[in-house]
């Protein structure tokens, strides 16, 4: 685990990931370990389905520690981007030591999972739908530059229809 972040109790939900040092906008906060690819031969342990990430071409990974504890926020301070084939968590803005690291689960998101948000952000949407295209249009426009290449490729038509790319 990176010494730049720590896992501890979160006011958002259960455990969370917190900055152990300051990060500037654009800094790599952590590298995601995608080595546990879920398959029939390598299933997710019972009760751990919520620690999965759904990626390109239907690929599913069981997230490692600490990334599995990054909570959702409707005012995220990080986002995930694949750089040179490795997913990295990047700072959207300056982050102070002690701040909770949180991203909007809808960026690069698809599917029909709906939940009630408890992020506490001033711009909290309350009810969250996992699919990027269910976000309010102003957030789609705000988040469009944060979308991963694979998502833009797979969802190119919808993005073009919205004139987001």
C-alpha positions in Angstrom: 0.0 0.0 0.0 1.1 3.5 -0.8 2.5 5.6 2.1 0.9 8.6 0.5 -2.6 7.6 1.6 -4.1 5.8 4.6 -7.4 3.9 5.2 -9.5 4.9 8.2 -13.0 5.5 9.3 -15.0 7.8 6.9 -17.9 10.1 7.6 -19.1 9.3 4.0 -19.3 5.5 4.4 -17.5 2.9 6.5 -13.8 3.1 5.6 -12.3 5.7 3.4 -8.9 6.6 1.8 -7.3 9.8 3.2 -4.3 11.8 2.0 -1.2 11.3 4.2 0.4 14.2 2.4 -0.6 17.1 0.2 -1.2 16.6 -3.5 -1.3 19.3 -6.2 -3.9 19.2 -9.0 -2.8 16.6 -11.5 -0.6 14.6 -9.1 -0.9 10.8 -9.1 -2.5 10.0 -5.7 -2.2 6.2 -6.1 -1.9 3.5 -8.7 -4.8 1.0 -8.9 -4.0 -2.7 -8.7 -6.1 -4.4 -11.4 -4.4 -7.8 -11.1 -7.4 -9.7 -9.7 -9.6 -10.1 -12.7 -13.0 -11.7 -11.9 -13.9 -14.8 -13.9 -15.6 -18.1 -13.4 -12.2 -19.5 -12.3 -11.5 -16.5 -10.1 -14.8 -15.4 -8.5 -15.2 -12.5 -6.1 -15.4 -13.7 -2.5 -18.9 -13.7 -1.1 -20.0 -10.3 0.1 -17.3 -8.4 -1.8 -19.2 -7.6 -5.0 -19.4 -3.9 -4.0 -15.5 -3.8 -4.2 -15.5 -4.6 -7.9 -14.8 -2.2 -10.7 -16.4 -2.6 -14.1 -14.1 -1.7 -16.9 -13.7 -1.9 -20.7 -15.4 -4.7 -22.7 -17.2 -5.9 -19.6 -14.0 -6.7 -17.7 -14.5 -6.8 -13.9 -11.7 -6.5 -11.3 -11.9 -7.0 -7.6 -10.1 -3.9 -6.3 -7.2 -4.2 -3.9 -6.4 -2.1 -0.8 -6.5 0.9 -0.6 -8.5 1.7 -3.8 -11.5 -0.5 -2.7 -12.1 2.0 0.1 -12.3 5.2 -2.1 -15.7 6.5 -1.5 -18.1 8.3 -3.8 -18.5 12.1 -3.6 -20.7 14.4 -5.7 -17.9 16.9 -5.4 -14.9 14.6 -6.1 -11.3 15.6 -5.5 -9.9 12.8 -7.7 -10.7 10.8 -10.8 -9.3 7.7 -12.5 -7.5 7.7 -15.8 -5.5 4.9 -17.6 -2.0 6.1 -18.4 0.4 3.7 -20.2 -2.0 0.8 -19.5 -2.2 1.4 -15.8 -5.1 3.0 -14.0 -4.1 5.9 -11.8 -6.1 8.0 -9.3 -5.3 11.7 -10.2 -6.0 14.8 -8.1 -8.7 17.0 -9.7 -7.6 19.9 -7.5 -5.2 20.5 -4.6 -5.7 18.1 -1.8 -4.5 18.7 1.8 -3.0 16.1 4.1 -5.9 14.6 6.0 -8.5 15.2 3.3 -10.6 12.2 2.2 -9.9 11.0 -1.3 -13.2 10.5 -3.2 -14.3 10.3 -6.8 -17.7 10.4 -8.5 -18.5 6.7 -9.2 -20.5 7.8 -12.3 -17.4 8.9 -14.2 -16.7 6.0 -16.6 -19.7 4.4 -15.0 -22.4 2.3 -16.7 -25.2 0.0 -15.5 -28.3 0.4 -13.5 -27.2 0.5 -9.9 -29.0 3.2 -7.9 -28.1 4.2 -4.3 -28.6 7.0 -1.8 -25.6 9.2 -1.4 -24.2 10.3 2.0 -21.2 12.3 0.8 -22.3 15.5 2.5 -21.1 17.7 -0.4 -23.0 21.0 -1.0 -23.8 19.7 -4.5 -24.8 16.2 -3.4 -27.3 14.7 -5.8 -28.9 12.5 -3.1 -29.9 9.7 -5.4 -27.1 8.3 -7.6 -27.5 6.3 -10.8 -24.3 4.5 -11.8 -24.4 5.4 -15.5 -22.6 8.4 -16.7 -25.4 9.3 -19.0 -27.9 9.6 -16.1 -25.8 12.5 -14.7 -27.3 16.0 -15.1 -26.0 17.4 -18.4 -24.0 20.1 -16.7 -22.0 17.4 -14.9 -21.6 15.3 -18.0 -20.0 18.4 -19.6 -17.8 19.0 -16.4 -16.7 15.4 -16.3 -16.2 14.8 -20.0 -12.5 15.7 -19.9 -12.0 13.2 -17.1 -13.4 10.2 -19.0 -11.0 7.3 -19.7 -10.1 6.5 -23.2 -11.8 3.1 -23.1 -15.1 4.7 -22.0 -14.9 7.3 -24.8 -14.2 4.5 -27.3 -17.0 2.2 -26.1 -19.6 5.0 -25.7 -18.4 7.2 -28.6 -21.9 7.5 -30.2 -23.6 8.6 -27.0 -20.8 11.1 -26.3 -21.0 12.4 -29.9 -24.8 12.8 -29.6 -24.3 14.9 -26.6 -21.5 16.8 -28.3 -19.2 16.0 -25.4 -16.2 14.9 -27.5 
